[in-house]
């Protein structure tokens, strides 16, 4: 994507100014650039600060450039566990006596490793030794609990008016969000710096149990099982084939020591980007950032994933049998979000698979009445991912009917150029979808960090509007022919006994 901001003064800018209102501050995107201050501390931590003084609120978004894609076999699910761990506090928050708590946690670590080693003996494991070790582990856990002040970190923010306090993990990133009254800026600085400067992985083994329960819920969900199986065969080499939640055996056996090593590698300042949007003074932000974040030790930014998914040589299929609603899922390998074809594929999605005006909905749901829902869209990921089609058959109809109807719509994309009217509507919706995400301070902060980290420049958030405008009918036909091929296809389905 181009990095120039000032040269774009065409229809995209006019639409941006019209829809963003106070964000745009005029008819020139350069005005937006004047309101955004960016700076990087000596340790590598980058800040993006956007002034919006309409209300005395600030939205904070911390983007850690680490997700499930960065895990290896044996520690799958680690990034997701860290999402949980980040709320557990620090050496001074969440504890009554950190030294005593730390001693108990160290004892738990030693006992957990001893239990693992005994279990590795398989049939030769000593049941009595295991029982004794488990009892000692529980005693150490009970001792650690005596010193914990539960939810102190979260309550320190919620009692000061925090809104939207949350976090989430994806294939590519772990992100922490909250909005606060603007006079609580220093409180947020202190707390956020604390959880990355001196995190305490307290209740690590207890929290693993919570994640394992999430894993069981996913396994009990037919759609969850389908998606995991589908991803597993769509990606044979790339880590996108592993689920964000992790494998049960890895969750059961990973240690706090492994988690601390993962933290040291991936959660350093050079791998973090923080956006603040709202009623803030950039000079004051710089002062506080230096005070609270500058002393966090620096380190090299982790290397990106080097494994490349090889070209697919033929269609792959997986079927999950269950007494559940049939579903058909079709995926085609596509390039990453920075590839020149990414924008064209997003416009393709608007035409064929987004909303009740899309071709899939009109054909499968309204006209043929063979499905109760149908949609399509690309995965906007850091690495090459999938363009997905999905349909849920209507009563009395089967996955095969929906699958064939989807292929018919795909062939139409390849053989018949979209009409000028359809292309214009798709572009308008694509631009509106992007701009809609900027409506709130929180949404804008999220988009700024995403574009800064994944595309290399936050300005690409706005130049993307121009890229949408440049898409032609020939582009749509070309990308359909390039990516929507049989050998590049993976198909997953839930089939009930009655439908087979």
C-alpha positions in Angstrom: 0.0 0.0 0.0 1.3 3.5 -0.7 2.5 5.5 2.3 1.7 9.0 1.0 -1.1 10.8 2.7 -1.2 14.3 1.4 -1.5 13.6 -2.3 -5.0 12.0 -2.1 -7.6 14.6 -2.6 -10.1 12.8 -4.7 -13.5 11.2 -4.0 -12.2 9.1 -1.2 -11.2 12.2 0.7 -14.5 13.9 0.2 -16.4 10.8 1.4 -14.1 10.6 4.4 -14.7 14.2 5.4 -18.4 13.8 5.0 -18.7 10.6 7.1 -16.0 11.2 9.7 -17.1 14.7 10.6 -15.0 15.8 13.6 -12.2 13.3 12.8 -11.5 14.8 9.4 -11.4 18.4 10.5 -11.8 19.7 7.0 -11.6 18.5 3.4 -7.9 17.5 3.5 -6.5 14.3 5.1 -3.4 16.3 6.0 -5.5 17.9 8.7 -5.9 14.5 10.3 -2.2 14.0 10.2 -1.7 17.2 12.1 -3.8 15.9 14.9 -1.9 12.7 15.3 1.4 12.6 17.2 3.6 9.6 17.0 6.8 8.9 19.0 8.9 5.9 19.9 10.7 5.5 23.2 14.4 4.5 23.2 13.4 0.9 24.2 11.3 0.6 21.0 7.8 1.1 22.3 5.7 3.1 19.8 2.8 5.5 20.7 0.1 6.9 18.4 -1.8 9.8 20.0 -4.8 11.3 18.3 -6.5 14.4 19.8 -10.3 14.4 19.8 -11.5 16.8 22.5 -15.2 16.6 21.9 -15.8 14.6 25.2 -13.4 14.1 28.2 -12.8 10.5 27.4 -9.7 8.6 26.1 -9.6 5.2 24.5 -6.5 3.1 24.9 -5.4 0.3 22.7 -2.3 -1.8 23.3 -1.4 -4.0 20.4 1.0 -6.9 21.1 2.4 -8.2 17.8 2.0 -11.8 18.9 -0.7 -14.4 18.4 -1.3 -18.0 17.9 0.7 -17.9 14.7 3.9 -17.4 16.8 3.4 -20.6 18.9 5.1 -23.9 18.2 3.9 -27.4 18.9 4.0 -28.0 22.7 2.8 -24.5 23.7 -0.2 -24.0 21.4 -2.7 -21.7 23.2 0.0 -19.8 25.0 -0.9 -16.4 23.5 -4.5 -16.9 24.6 -3.4 -17.8 28.1 -1.5 -14.5 28.2 -4.6 -12.7 27.4 -5.9 -14.1 30.7 -2.6 -13.5 32.6 -2.5 -9.8 31.8 -5.4 -9.2 34.2 -3.8 -10.9 37.1 -1.8 -8.0 38.3 1.9 -7.2 39.2 4.3 -7.6 42.0 2.5 -4.8 43.8 -1.1 -5.1 42.5 -3.1 -8.3 43.3 -1.1 -9.5 46.2 -0.9 -9.0 50.0 2.6 -10.5 50.3 4.4 -11.0 47.0 7.5 -12.7 48.5 5.4 -15.3 50.2 3.2 -15.7 47.1 6.3 -16.1 44.9 7.7 -18.8 47.1 4.4 -20.7 46.9 4.3 -20.3 43.1 7.9 -21.6 42.8 6.9 -24.6 44.8 3.9 -25.2 42.5 6.2 -25.0 39.5 8.6 -27.6 40.9 5.7 -30.0 41.8 4.0 -29.5 38.5 7.3 -30.5 36.7 7.6 -33.5 39.0 4.1 -34.6 38.2 4.8 -34.3 34.5 7.9 -36.4 34.8 6.1 -39.1 36.7 3.2 -39.2 34.2 5.7 -39.6 31.4 6.4 -43.1 32.7 3.0 -44.2 31.4 2.0 -47.5 32.8 5.1 -47.6 35.0 4.0 -44.4 36.8 3.7 -44.8 40.6 0.1 -44.0 41.6 1.0 -43.3 45.2 3.8 -41.0 44.2 1.4 -39.1 41.8 -1.2 -38.8 44.5 1.4 -37.4 47.0 2.8 -35.0 44.5 -0.8 -33.8 43.6 -1.6 -33.3 47.2 1.5 -31.2 47.7 0.7 -29.2 44.6 -2.8 -28.4 45.9 -1.3 -27.4 49.3 1.1 -25.0 47.5 -1.8 -23.6 45.5 -3.8 -23.0 48.6 -0.8 -21.2 50.2 -0.5 -19.0 47.1 -4.2 -18.2 47.2 -3.8 -16.8 50.8 -1.8 -13.9 49.4 -3.8 -13.0 46.4 -6.1 -10.0 46.1 -8.5 -11.1 43.4 -9.4 -8.7 40.6 -7.5 -5.8 42.1 -6.0 -4.8 38.8 -9.4 -4.7 37.0 -11.1 -2.9 39.9 -8.5 -0.2 40.0 -9.8 0.8 36.6 -13.5 0.0 36.8 -13.8 2.1 40.0 -12.4 5.0 38.1 -15.0 4.8 35.3 -13.4 2.4 32.9 -15.6 1.3 30.0 -15.0 -1.5 27.5 -12.2 -3.1 29.6 -11.3 -6.2 27.7 -8.7 -8.1 25.7 -8.7 -10.6 22.8 -6.4 -13.0 21.0 -6.3 -13.8 17.3 -4.0 -15.6 15.0 -1.8 -12.5 14.6 -2.1 -10.4 17.8 -3.1 -10.0 21.4 -4.8 -6.7 22.2 -5.8 -4.9 25.3 -8.5 -2.2 25.3 -10.2 0.2 27.7 -11.7 3.7 27.7 -11.3 6.1 30.7 -12.1 9.6 31.7 -9.3 11.8 30.4 -8.2 12.8 33.9 -7.2 9.1 34.6 -4.4 9.1 32.0 -1.7 8.7 34.5 -3.5 5.9 36.3 -3.7 4.0 33.0 0.0 4.7 32.3 1.0 3.3 35.6 -1.1 0.2 35.5 -0.4 -0.7 31.8 3.3 -0.2 32.2 3.2 -2.4 35.3 1.7 -5.4 33.6 4.4 -5.4 30.9 7.3 -4.4 33.1 6.7 -6.7 36.1 3.9 -9.2 35.3 3.2 -11.9 37.7 1.8 -15.1 36.2 -0.2 -15.8 39.3 -2.9 -18.4 39.2 -1.3 -19.7 36.0 -2.3 -23.3 36.6 -5.8 -22.3 37.7 -6.3 -20.2 34.7 -5.1 -23.0 32.5 -8.1 -24.9 33.8 -10.4 -22.1 32.7 -8.9 -22.2 29.2 -9.2 -26.0 29.1 -12.9 -25.6 29.8 -13.1 -23.2 26.9 -11.4 -25.9 24.9 -14.0 -28.5 26.0 -16.8 -26.2 25.0 -15.3 -25.8 21.5 -15.0 -29.5 21.2 -18.6 -29.9 22.1 -19.6 -27.4 19.4 -20.0 -29.0 16.0 -19.1 -25.7 14.3 -16.1 -25.3 16.5 -14.9 -28.8 15.6 -15.6 -28.2 11.9 -13.6 -25.0 11.9 -10.6 -26.6 13.6 -10.6 -29.6 11.3 -11.0 -27.2 8.3 -8.1 -25.1 9.3 -6.0 -28.1 10.0 -6.3 -29.4 6.4 -6.3 -26.0 4.7 -2.8 -25.2 6.3 -0.4 -28.2 6.3 2.7 -26.1 6.9 1.8 -22.7 8.2 0.9 -22.2 11.8 -2.6 -20.8 10.8 -3.5 -24.5 10.8 -3.4 -24.4 14.7 -6.3 -23.0 16.6 -6.0 -20.0 18.8 -7.3 -21.8 21.8 -4.5 -24.5 21.6 -4.5 -28.3 21.8 -5.7 -29.9 25.0 -2.5 -31.9 25.6 -0.4 -28.7 25.3 -2.7 -26.8 27.7 -2.4 -29.7 30.2 1.3 -29.8 30.2 2.7 -26.3 29.6 4.5 -24.8 32.6 4.8 -21.3 34.0 8.5 -21.3 33.1 7.5 -21.8 29.4 5.1 -19.0 29.8 7.7 -16.7 31.2 10.1 -17.5 28.4 7.3 -16.7 25.9 6.6 -13.4 27.6 10.3 -12.4 27.5 10.4 -13.1 23.7 7.2 -11.6 22.5 6.0 -8.9 25.0 9.0 -6.5 25.0 8.6 -2.9 24.1 9.7 -3.3 20.5 6.8 -5.7 19.9 4.2 -3.3 21.4 2.3 -0.4 19.9 -0.1 1.8 21.9 -2.8 4.1 20.5 -4.6 6.7 22.5 -7.6 8.5 20.9 -9.5 11.2 22.7 -9.1 14.1 25.0 -5.4 14.0 25.5 -2.4 16.4 25.3 0.4 14.7 23.3 3.1 16.6 25.3 1.7 15.3 28.6 1.4 11.8 27.1 5.1 11.9 26.2 6.1 13.0 29.7 4.1 10.2 31.3 5.2 7.6 28.8 8.8 8.4 29.6 8.1 8.2 33.3 6.3 4.9 33.3 7.4 2.9 30.2 11.0 4.0 29.4 12.6 1.8 32.0 11.1 -1.4 30.6 14.1 -3.3 29.2 14.6 -3.2 25.5 15.1 -6.2 23.3 15.1 -7.2 19.6 11.8 -7.4 17.8 11.0 -11.1 17.3 11.4 -12.5 13.8 8.3 -13.0 11.8 7.0 -16.5 10.9 9.2 -17.8 8.1 7.2 -21.0 7.3 5.3 -20.5 4.0 2.3 -22.6 3.1 3.2 -24.3 -0.2 0.8 -24.1 -3.2 -2.1 -26.5 -2.8 -2.1 -29.3 -5.4 -5.7 -30.4 -5.2 -9.0 -30.0 -3.4 -9.1 -31.0 0.2 -12.2 -32.0 2.1 -13.2 -32.8 5.6 -16.6 -33.9 7.1 -17.7 -33.7 10.7 -20.7 -36.0 11.4 -23.0 -34.7 14.1 -26.7 -34.5 14.9 -26.6 -30.8 14.2 -27.5 -28.3 11.5 -25.6 -29.0 8.3 -23.1 -26.4 7.2 -20.9 -26.0 4.2 -17.6 -24.1 4.4 -15.4 -23.4 1.4 -12.0 -21.7 1.6 -9.5 -20.6 -1.1 -6.0 -19.6 -0.3 -5.4 -15.9 -0.8 -2.5 -13.4 -0.2 -2.0 -11.4 3.0 -3.7 -8.0 3.7 -0.7 -6.1 2.2 -0.9 -7.7 -1.2 -2.1 -5.5 -4.1 -5.0 -8.0 -4.7 -6.3 -7.8 -1.1 -8.5 -4.7 -1.8 -10.0 -6.3 -4.9 -10.9 -9.4 -2.9 -12.6 -7.2 -0.3 -14.7 -5.7 -3.0 -15.5 -9.2 -4.3 -16.8 -10.0 -0.9 -19.1 -7.0 -0.9 -20.6 -8.2 -4.2 -20.9 -11.9 -3.6 -21.1 -12.4 0.1 -21.9 -9.5 2.4 -25.4 -8.7 3.5 -28.9 -9.3 2.1 -28.1 -7.6 -1.2 -25.2 -10.0 -2.0 -25.4 -12.4 -4.8 -25.1 -15.4 -2.5 -28.0 -14.3 -0.3 -30.2 -13.4 -3.2 -29.6 -16.7 -5.0 -29.4 -19.2 -2.2 -31.8 -17.6 0.4 -34.3 -15.5 -1.5 -34.6 -17.0 -4.9 -33.8 -20.8 -4.7 -34.6 -20.9 -0.9 -32.1 -23.7 -0.5 -30.3 -21.9 2.4 -31.2 -19.9 5.5 -27.9 -18.0 5.4 -25.0 -17.5 3.0 -22.0 -15.2 3.1 -18.4 -14.8 2.0 -15.4 -12.8 2.9 -11.6 -12.6 3.1 -9.4 -13.1 6.2 -7.4 -9.8 6.5 -4.3 -11.4 8.1 -0.6 -10.6 8.4 0.2 -13.8 6.5 -1.5 -15.4 3.5 -4.8 -16.8 4.7 -8.2 -17.8 3.2 -11.2 -16.3 1.4 -14.2 -18.1 2.9 -17.7 -19.0 1.6 -20.3 -20.4 4.0 -23.9 -21.5 3.7 -26.4 -23.1 6.0 -28.9 -25.3 4.1 -32.6 -24.7 4.6 -34.9 -27.5 5.8 -35.2 -30.2 3.2 -32.1 -29.2 1.4 -28.5 -30.4 1.6 -25.0 -29.1 1.7 -24.4 -30.3 -1.9 -27.1 -28.1 -3.3 -25.6 -25.1 -1.5 -22.1 -26.0 -2.5 -23.0 -26.2 -6.2 -24.9 -22.9 -6.1 -21.8 -21.2 -4.5 -19.6 -22.6 -7.3 -22.1 -21.3 -9.9 -21.8 -17.8 -8.4 -18.0 -18.1 -8.4 -18.0 -19.1 -12.1 -20.2 -16.1 -12.9 -17.5 -13.8 -11.3 -15.0 -15.4 -13.6 -17.0 -15.2 -16.8 -19.2 -12.1 -16.5 -17.8 -8.7 -15.6 -19.8 -7.1 -12.8 -22.0 -4.2 -13.9 -20.9 -0.6 -13.3 -23.8 -0.1 -11.0 -22.9 -3.2 -8.9 -19.3 -2.2 -8.7 -20.2 1.3 -7.6 -22.4 0.0 -4.8 -19.8 -2.5 -3.7 -17.1 0.3 -3.5 -19.5 2.5 -1.6 -20.2 -0.3 0.9 -16.5 -1.1 1.3 -15.6 2.5 2.0 -18.6 2.8 4.4 -17.6 -0.4 6.2 -14.1 0.9 6.8 -15.2 4.4 7.9 -17.9 2.9 10.2 -15.1 1.3 12.2 -13.7 4.8 12.9 -16.9 6.1 14.4 -15.8 5.7 18.0 -12.5 6.5 19.7 -12.0 2.9 20.6 -12.6 1.7 17.0 -10.3 4.3 15.6 -7.5 3.3 18.1 -7.9 -0.3 17.1 -7.6 0.5 13.4 -4.6 2.8 14.0 -2.6 0.1 15.7 -3.6 -2.6 13.2 -2.6 -0.5 10.2 0.6 0.7 11.9 1.7 -2.9 12.9 0.4 -5.0 10.1 0.8 -2.7 7.1 3.8 -0.7 8.4 2.1 2.7 8.5 -1.1 4.0 10.2 -1.7 6.2 7.2 -2.6 3.2 5.1 -5.9 3.2 7.1 -6.9 6.2 5.0 -5.1 5.5 1.7 -7.1 2.3 1.7 -10.1 4.4 0.7 -8.2 5.4 -2.4 -7.3 1.8 -3.2 -10.9 0.8 -3.1 -11.8 3.6 -5.5 -9.2 2.2 -8.0 -10.6 -1.3 -8.2 -12.1 -2.2 -11.6 -14.4 -4.9 -12.9 -11.4 -6.4 -14.7 -9.6 -6.6 -11.3 -12.5 -8.5 -9.8 -12.6 -11.0 -12.7 -8.8 -11.5 -12.5 -8.7 -12.2 -8.8 -11.6 -14.6 -9.1 -9.8 -16.6 -11.8 -6.5 -16.5 -10.0 -7.6 -17.6 -6.5 -11.0 -19.4 -6.8 -9.7 -22.5 -8.5 -10.5 -26.2 -7.7 -7.0 -27.1 -6.7 -6.7 -24.1 -4.4 -9.9 -25.1 -2.6 -10.6 -26.6 0.9 -14.2 -27.8 1.7 -15.5 -28.6 5.2 -19.0 -29.7 6.1 -21.2 -30.8 9.0 -23.3 -33.7 7.8 -26.1 -35.2 9.9 -27.0 -38.8 9.7 -30.3 -38.0 8.0 -28.5 -36.0 5.2 -25.9 -38.6 4.3 
